[in-house]
Amino acid sequence: MFTTRTVTSVDLGLATAGPLFLAGALPPGPRVAIVGSRAARRDRLALLGPAVAAMQAAGLALVSGGAIGVDIAAHRAALSGGVPQLAVLPCGADRPYPSQHVPWYRSIAAAPASGLLFCHPPGTEPCRQMFASRNAIVVELATAVLVIEAAARSGSHGTGALALKRKRRLAVVLGSPGCADLAARGATGLPCEPDAFAPAFAAWLAGEAASQRRFPAELAWLEEALATAGPRGFSLDAVPDPLHRLVDLLTAQRLGLIVESPPGRYWRVG
């Protein structure tokens, strides 16, 4: 279905063993991976246009996995913005997955400095294990990763966790359980409001240190408690009157000051 050429892991700078198959071109680095939920919320999908525009302004290419939801929306945004991109697909070139994205895959392969990377030879049937290995290749090909939305214990969450393990810069959009956990592990938390997201993401791309938001005076007790708790995180069990303080905690979450992960334990957003 697609004309490909064989490329080696060495050609791509990957630790992954075995040949891969490239249709189109390999976009030049540096590249930023954008991943997220298959059943993504509309307000999260709306962030992809500003994200790709910021990448274009910074001269960055996109890499993603071509999946339903955030992945293919990111690819479409890159096509609209003329941003070089690579779709890493967990299949062979004769059986593109998911099949409904074939028209988009054709457009990507034909776009300047863009291409499709098939992780398996023709005739390979897609299986669950292929998605995890595809996600690992996405991380390896990127210098930084943005997780738009992630459920707990999801593929998108796993990709973010792998980015942290591989020492890739990682940013997450706050507001979903998987992203909260990644922020608690050290990812940079970005606001979900469109007007606030765009400048925060552009600053993160530029390597600027995230400025921690100030806690309002009425939440000074929480800022102090978080500082005292340190890397362990602040536990709700440590509050003498948790029911009274719950409103404060919810307010701090809404303001993007803290994340809760796991339930009942809070961390300051870095």
N, C-alpha and C positions, 0 to 999 in steps of 0.2 A: 504493500500500500504506500510505503514511503521508501525513497531511495536513500540508502545510508552508506556510510563508510565506517569501517572498524577503527576504533580508537582504543588505546591502551590506558590503563590506570596511570602509567607514568606520563603519558601525553597530557592527562588532565590534572596531574599533581595529586592523585588520590591514593590513599592507602588501600582502597578496595582492590581485591584480586579479580582477575578475569577481564575479558574484553567487554567494551560497550559499543554502542552503535549510534552514530551521530547523523542526523538529517539536518541540512542547513549548516549554519556556522556556530562556532563556540564564541559567545560574546566575551569581549575582553573584560578583565577585572579592573578594579574591584567590583564585586557583586554583592548585593544584599538579598537574602532570602526572605520572602514574605509567605507565611503559612497561617492556617487558622481552621476553624470549624467547617465541616461540610454543611451543617445546618446553621449557617451564620445569620445573625440578626442584621436587619437592614441598616441600622445605624452604624454597625461595624463595617459593613460593606461600603458604606458611604465614605469611609476614611481612606479607601484605596486610591481614589483619584488624587487627593492631596499628598498621600505617601509617595506615589509614583512621580508626581510633579516635583517633589523635593529631591527625589533620586535623580531625576533628569537634570535639575539645576546643579547637582553635585557631581554630575558626570559618572553616575553609577549604573550598573546593569542589574537586571532582576533575575533571580532564579527561584522557581517554585515547582510544585509537583503535579500541576495540571489537573488536580482533583476537583470534585464538585465543591461549590461554596467559595471560600476565600481564595483558594489557589487560582481557579479559572478566572475569577473576578480580577485578581491582580494581573494575570496575563492579558486580559482584555484591556485593562487600564494602560498597560505598557504598550499594547498595539496602538491605542488611541493617541498616546503621547509620544510615539516614536522612540521608546526606550528599548535598547537592546536587551534581549532576554533569552533564557533557556528554560524549557520545560523538561523536567526529569521524570520519565514515565516508567512505571513498574511492569513493563511488558516488552514484547517483541514488536518490531515495526509492522508486522503483518496483522497484529491484533491490538490496535491502540485501545487503551483503557482510560476513562470510560468512553465507549464508542460514540456517545452523543457529542463529544467534544472534538471529533475529527475535523469539522470545518475550521474550528479555532486552531487546531494543531497545524493544519495546512497553512493558515495565515501566518502563524509563528515561524514555520520553516521557511516561508518565502520572504519574511521581513528582513531588512538589512541587519547584519551582524547578530542574527538570532537563529535559534535552532531547537531541535528536539533531541534529547539524549535518551535512548532506549536502554534499559538496564539489562535486558535479556535478549538472546537470539530469537529469530523467527521460530514460530511453532510453540513457544512457551506459553503454557496456560497460567493466567494470573492466580496467585494464592496469597493468603494472609501474610506470610513471611516476606513477600516481595515488597510490601509497603514499608516495612521497617527498614529494609536495606535501601530502598529508594530515599527515605527520609535522611538516612545517614549520608548519602551522596549529596543531597541538597545542602546539608550542613557543611560538608567538606568543601564544596565548591564556593561557599560564601565566606566573606570576611566578617559579616554581621548578620543577625537574624532578627526579624520582627514577627512576633506572634500577635495577631489581631484579636483572636478569641480562641479559647480552649476550654473544653470540659476537663474535669479531673480524670486522670488516667486515660486520656485520649491520645491519638496519634500526634496531634498538634502539641499537646503538653510534653509528650515524649521527645518530640523534635527540639523543643525549647530546652528540656533537660539535657539532651545530648549536646546542644550548643554550649551550655555551661560547662559540661564535662570536657569538651574539646577546646575550651578557652576562646570561644567566639564571643564577640560583643552581642548581648541579647537585650532587646527591649520588648515590653509587653504592653498592650492596651489594658488598662485596669477595668474590672467589671465582670470578669468571669472566673469561676473557681480555679481552672488550670492556670490562668495568668496570675491570679493571686498567689498561688503556690510558687510560681517561678519568681515573682517579685520578692517573696519571702526568702527565696534561695539566693537572691542577689541580682536579679534582672532589674534593669531600669524600668520603672513604671511610668507610662505615658497616659495623660488624661484622655477620656473618651469623647469629650465635647469637641466637635470639629474645629471650632475657632482656637481652642487651646492645643489641640493635637498637632496641627500643622507646624506651628513654630517650635513646639517641643521636639517633634520628630526631626525637623531640620537641624536643630541645635545638637541633637544626639548624633545625627549623621556626621556633623562637623567635628565630633569628638569633644564637644563642650561638656563639662561636668554638669550634671543635672543639679539645679539649685533646689534645695529642699524648701518646700512651701512652709510658710510660717503658720504655727498653730495660733488660732485666736485665743484671747486671754482666758476665755471660759474653758479652754481645753489645755491649759497650762499643766494641770495635774497629770494629764495623759502623756504629754511630752516628757515630763519628768519621770513618769513610770516606765516609759519605753527606754529612756536613757539608763535607768537603773537596771532594767531587765537585761540589757545588752543583747548578745547574739542568741540568747535563749528565747527571745520574744516575750511579750507581756501576756500573762494568763488572766483570764476573767476570774479565776478562782482567787486571785490576789486582791480583788476589790472587796472592801468591807460591805458595800451596798451595791452589788452588781445590777440589780434592777434599776436603781436610780441612775447609774452610770451608763446604762445601755443606750440611752438616747445620745449621750456624748460620743459613744463609740460609733453609732450609726452615722452621726453627723461627720465625724472624722473620716469615715469610709467614703461618704458622699463627696467630701472635699478632696479626696485622693491623697489624704495624709497617711493612711494606714491600710493594710490589707489583713484579712482574717484567714489564716491557713496554718493548721487545721482548725475546725470550729472551736471557738473559745480561746484561741491564741492569736495575738495581734503583733504586727511588725510595722515599723515605720517604712514608708516607701522611699527607696533610694533613688 
